[in-house]
Each structure stands twice: as structure tokens, then as C-alpha cells.
Amino acid sequence: MAYMRDKEEKSDGRLLEGVTEIDYKDAELLRKFMTERGKILSRRYTGVTSKQQRQVKRAIRQARVMGLLR
């Protein structure tokens, strides 16, 4: 799998720059952490911390239940 990492573009954690709170109602922000198919991107790919990744995960799941995301 090491050959795939070279091809992937890794973010340096700027996706959450300037964001004070991760909220399930902010669908545009949450879509940055998902693939086109609706899967949650890994922390290694997005470059966020563990705590931020848990907040993103929780917000995406809440937004899916509310029908804001697929």
C-alpha cells in the first residue's frame, strides 16, 4: 500500500483553519471530510488531530441522521 500513499495528496490540517466549533449543521465544512461516495476520510489523509477527527465523525453522523448529508 505504500505505492498508493505517494499518489495521494495529503492535507496539512488546514481544513479546520479558522473553525472554532465543528457543528453538524455546517454541511459544507463536513463535506470536505467525506469522499464523493459519502465515506468519512481518515485522519491520516485530512491531517487533523485525534480530537478533531472524533468531533468531525460525530458531526457527520448526526448530519446523516438529520438528513443533511448522505
matplotlib code that plots the C-alpha trace (Angstrom):
import matplotlib.pyplot as plt

x = [0.0, 3.0, 2.8, -0.7, 0.4, 2.8, 0.0, -2.4, -2.3, -2.0, -3.5, -1.6, -4.6, -5.8, -9.3, -10.2, -8.2, -10.4, -13.1, -13.9, -16.6, -17.5, -21.2, -23.4, -25.4, -22.4, -22.8, -20.3, -17.5, -18.4, -18.3, -14.6, -14.1, -16.0, -15.5, -17.9, -19.4, -20.1, -17.3, -15.5, -11.9, -9.2, -7.3, -4.1, -5.5, -7.1, -4.3, -6.5, -5.8, -7.4, -9.8, -10.8, -11.4, -13.7, -15.7, -15.9, -17.0, -19.7, -20.9, -21.1, -23.1, -25.5, -25.9, -26.7, -29.4, -30.9, -30.8, -28.3, -25.7, -25.9]
y = [0.0, 2.3, 3.0, 4.5, 6.9, 8.5, 9.3, 10.6, 14.3, 14.8, 17.8, 19.5, 20.2, 23.5, 22.2, 23.3, 26.6, 29.4, 27.0, 27.3, 24.7, 21.7, 21.6, 19.1, 21.9, 23.1, 20.7, 22.4, 22.0, 18.4, 17.5, 18.4, 15.4, 13.0, 11.3, 11.6, 8.3, 9.6, 7.8, 9.7, 10.4, 9.1, 11.4, 10.5, 11.9, 15.1, 15.9, 16.8, 15.8, 12.8, 15.0, 16.9, 13.7, 12.4, 15.7, 15.5, 11.9, 12.7, 15.7, 13.8, 11.0, 13.5, 15.3, 12.0, 11.2, 14.6, 14.2, 17.0, 14.6, 11.3]
z = [0.0, 0.2, -3.5, -3.1, -0.4, -2.9, -5.3, -2.7, -1.9, 1.8, 3.5, 6.3, 8.5, 7.0, 6.5, 10.0, 10.0, 11.4, 12.6, 16.3, 16.6, 14.4, 14.1, 12.4, 10.7, 8.7, 5.8, 3.6, 6.1, 6.7, 3.0, 3.0, 5.2, 3.0, -0.3, -3.2, -2.2, 1.4, 3.3, 6.1, 5.2, 7.5, 9.9, 8.1, 4.9, 6.3, 8.7, 11.7, 15.3, 17.0, 19.0, 15.9, 13.9, 16.7, 16.5, 12.7, 12.9, 15.4, 13.5, 10.2, 11.8, 13.3, 10.0, 8.3, 10.8, 10.3, 6.6, 5.9, 4.4, 2.6]

ax = plt.figure().add_subplot(projection="3d")
ax.plot(x, y, z, "-o")
ax.set_aspect("equal")
plt.show()
